[in-house]
Amino acid sequence: MHWELSEEQELFAVSLREWIAAKFPVEAVRELHAAGEDRAFTAALVSEGWWGVGYPEEAGGQGGGVLELALAAREFGRAAVPDSGWLAAALAAPLLTPAELAAQLSGQRRFAVAVRSDRIPGAAPLPAGGAELSGTVAHVLGAAGADVLLVPVTGPDGPGVARVPAAAAVRTPEQVLDRSRAVATVEFAAAPIAELGAADALPRVADLAAVLVAADALGAAERMLELAVGYSRQRKQFGRPIGAFQAVKHAAAQMLVTVEAAYSTALYAAAALDAGQDDAATVAAVAKAQVTGPVAGLADSALTVHGAIGYTWEHELQLFYKRAKLDRVLFGAPAGWNERIAAALLTIPAAAG
């Protein structure tokens, strides 16, 4: 099955791609990576209207839903732009009140979910009691730019989501091989809890994380395929382009199969979340496991086609190679998501004989 976008969705994707190419060409992206921050990219998204795509108009958004968010993630992965702030905001959105969401969409306040970005969201809540919170959460995506941290907690009354002013926490930046992502260790030492909300929407955060990271990996895969094919036509050995050799043709064909499968899998998962399908969570898990894993393998194939030059800082491929490798483990490695799929399948009633 090949997923088909509507004409409007295609136009949105093309327009965003052209905007990124004009505003953030590869050399500008390299500079942002070297600086290790995403404020310039986030500010441009807010000021030029892209920040609100995928959110309801009544909240101050531009309309659309999860599929539009996934299309944006695909373009961000395709360009390797530093989008930690955008992704952190997207994952925080299901936990926000209408007033908070409106504040985030207007750029007045930024929220981030304080969960480990190497685990499935909501897997390890902090213990909480009273009006203060203490504890440490490592690898929090987008923590540095947040005004409010949304912390999954568990207490005497059960699970909840604590809102903690970011200024009340100690945020220590961490080094990540993929410089397009910014994470930090967040330490709470008797930090005041501004409000304690329900944890009902945490599964939605996990589903969004799965779909948006899968879409990001799809974009990176598309670009790596383009780079590998282009290089195979230019690089010559024994007087022939290396693309003429059967081994390279097979590698490119397998990369294309991976991209085509990732395209339909990731976008169908986004549409399933939009439609509220009963199996949407399982479909999202399939996307995370079956897109990010194979795309990480595709990255190795693209590097093999390029040879050692592909991993040097000077070559564009390394941007996408590192991004694909992080996407594989970002918000949970495929093994964890496969366990979710298996658990869901075990609950399906057996067909009548």
N, C-alpha and C positions, 0 to 999 in steps of 0.2 A: 504494500500500500504506500502510495506517495501522497503526503499531505498537501493539500492545495490551499493557498492563501487567497483571500478575497482581493479584488483590485485595490481597495482602500488600504488593506494591510500591506500589500506589495508596495504601494506608493509611500506608505509610512517608512518601511524598511529602506527603500531606495533614498528617500529624502534624508533620513538620519545618517545613512552611509556617506552621502555626499557632504552633509554638514560636518561630520567628523573628519573627512578627508581634507576639507577646506580649513577647518579650525585647528585640527590636531593631526597634522601629517606625522609620518614616522619619526622625523627628527625632533619635533616638538614632544612627542611621546617619550622619546629617549631622555630628553631633558627632565620631564616630569618624573620618570623613573629614577634618574640620578638624584633628584631632590628628595625623593621618597615621600611625596605628599600628593593629595588629590584635590586640594582646595580649588585650584584653578579650573579643573574639569567640572567639579561640582557647581561652582559659581556660574560657569557658562551654561550648564544644563538648566539652572534655575532662571537665569536672566533671559534665556532665549526660548523658554517654554517647554523644553523636553522633559523637565523634571516632573511635570504633572501628568504625563502620558501614562495611562494604565489605571487612573484613579477617577472616581465619579466627579462629575462637574459640580454637583451640589456641595462637595467638600473643597472646591477650588481646583480640581484636577482638569485634565483635558479630555477625559472620557477614555473608554477602552477598559481592558481588564488584564488578566494574567497573560493572555496570548500576546498582547501588546508589550507587556513587561518582558516576556520571553524574547520577542523580536528585538527589543532594545538590548537585552543581555547578549543576544547573538552578535549584534553589531559592535558592542563594546569588546567582546572577545575577539572578534575579527580584526579590530584595530589595536588591541592590547592596551586600551586606555586605562588609567587608574580610577576604577569605579567603586572603591570600597564604600564611600559615602552613599552612593546611589543604592548599592546592594543592601547596605545596613538599613537604610530608610525603607526599602521595599519589604524587608523581613520584619521590620518593626510595625508596619502599617496595620496588620491584623490585630495587634494588641492595643491600638490607640483608640481613644474616644473620638467622636466626630470633631470636637474642638481641637484636640491634639493633632489629628490628621490635617485639619485645615492649617494649623500653625506650621506643620512640617512642609506642606505643599507650598506655602507662601515663602518658605525659607527663613521664617522667624525662629524656629526651634528645630533641632535635629535630635533624633532618637536612635539608639542602637540597642540591640538585644545582647545582654551580657552573657553569652554562652560561648563555650569553646568551639572555635571554628574547625577543629579536627574531629568533632563528634556530631552526631545527629542532634539538632536543637532540642533542648528540654530534657536531655538524658541525665543530667547531673545537677539538680537544683541545690542552691545553698540553703543551709538551715537558717531559719529566721525566728526571732521572738521579740515581741515588743515593738518599739518604734525605731530601732536601730539595726544595722546589718553589718556583720563582720565576716570576712572570708576573702578568698582569692579566686579569680577566674582568669585562666591563661588564654592567649590566642583570640582575643575578642576583636572581631572585624569591625572597623570603623569607629573604634572607641575614642580615638584621639579627637575626632571632629564632632562628637556628640555633646549635646547640652544636657540630655537626660539619658540615664542608663536604665533599661528595662531588665530586671534581674529575676529569673525564675527562682522561686524559693519554696520551701516547705516548712510549715510551722504547726502549731497546735490545732489550727483550724483546717489543715490540709494544704494543698498546693496553691500558689498564687504568683503574681508578678509584681514585684516591688519597683516603684519608681524612685530612683535615687539621683539627686543632682550630680552630674559628672564631676563638678568641681569638688565634691566631697570625697571623691575617690582618688587614689594615686594610680596614674596611668603610665606605664613604662613601655615605650615602643620596643617591638621585637624585630629582629632582622629576618626577612623571608627571602628565599631564593628568587621568587617571582616578585620583582619590585613594583609590579602594578597593584599589589594588594598591601594594605596597611593593617597590621594587627598589633595589639598591646596586651600586656598583663595588667589586669585591673585588681587593685587591692582595696577592700572596704574595711575600715577600722572604726567601728561604731558610727558608721555613716547614717545620717538621718533618712528614714523612709518617708518620702513625701506623700505617698499613697500606695495602698496595696490593692491591686486589681485581681480579677479572676484569671485563672490559667486555662480557661476553656479553649482559647484560640491558639495555644502552643502547637497542637498538631498541624494547624494551618501554616504556621511558621516553618515547620519541618517540610511540609509539602512544597511550599514556595521555594525554600532553599534548594530542594532537590531539582525542581524544574528550572530555576533560573541558572543554577550552576551548570546543568546539562546544556542549556541553550548557549551559555557562554563557551563551553567546550566545543559545541557545534561550530560557532563562529571561528574559533581558533583553528579547528580542523579544516574548515573551508579555506582559510588563508594559507595554512601549511601545505595543502594540496596544490594550490595555485603556485606557491613558491617552488615546490618540488618539481612540478611539471615544467615551469619556466626555466629552472636551472638545468633540468635534463635535456632541454633543447639547446642550451648554450654551451654547456661543458662538453668538451670533446676528449675522447681517448681513442688511440689507434686511428686517428683521422675521422672518427664518426662521433656524432652527438651521443652521449651516454643513454639518451632516451631510446635509441635504436636497439639497445641490448635487451634480450628477453627478460632478464632478471629485473631490470628497472621497469619494464612495461608491466610485469606482474605486480611489482610493489605499488606502482601508481594505480593499477586496476583495483587492488585490494583497498587502497586508501579511498578511492572513489566509492566503493561499496560501503565502507565505514561511514563516510560523509552522508550518503543517501539514507542509510538506516538511521543515523543520528538525527537527521533533519525531520523525518516523519515521527520518530519516537519522541523527541523533545517537544515538538510543536503539538502533537496530539495530546501529550500529557498536560500542556498548558491549557488547551481547549477543554480537556476533561475537568480540570479544576474550575474553569469558568462556568461550565455547565452544571457543576455540582453533582457529577456522576457518583453513584454509590461506590464504585471502585477507583475513584480518582486518586486516593492516597496510594493505592497499590500501583497504579499507572505511573504516578510520580516517582515512586521507588524504582520502578523498572527503568525510567528515564535516567535517574542518577546512576544506577549500576551499569546499565547497558549502553550508555553514551560515554560517560567519563572514562570508564575502563578501556574500551576500545580506542577512544581518542588518544589516551596516553600511549597506547601501542602505536597508533598512527604517527605520533610525534617521533618515536624511535625510527620508524620507516623513513620519515621525511629527513631526519638527521643522517641516516645512512645514505640516502640519495645525494645529499649535499657534501658528505664527508665531514672532516673535522672543522671546516670553515663555518658550518652551520651553528656551532656552539660558541663561536667567538662573539664578543661584544659588538664588533663592527657589523656583523651580519644580522639581518632582520629576523631570521628564523628563530634565533634564541629567545626572542620576546614571546613567541607563541609556544615554543617547546616548554619553557618554564611555566607558562600559564596553564597549559594542558596538564602538566604533571601535578600542579597544585589543585586544579579542578577535580582531579581524581579523588583526592582526600579531603577537599574542602567540604565541611559539614558532613563528614562521614565517608569512609572508604566504601567501595562496592560491596564488600563482604557484609557490612552492617545493614545495608539496604537490601541485599539478597535475603538476609534473615527475616526482614519485614515481609518480603514477598512470600517467602515460604510459610511464615505464620499466617498470612492472609489466605493462602491457598488451602491450608489445613482446615480453615473454617467453612470452605465451600462444601455444601452437601453433596454427597456422592449421587451420581445419576442413577435413576431407577433402572434395575436390570430388565 
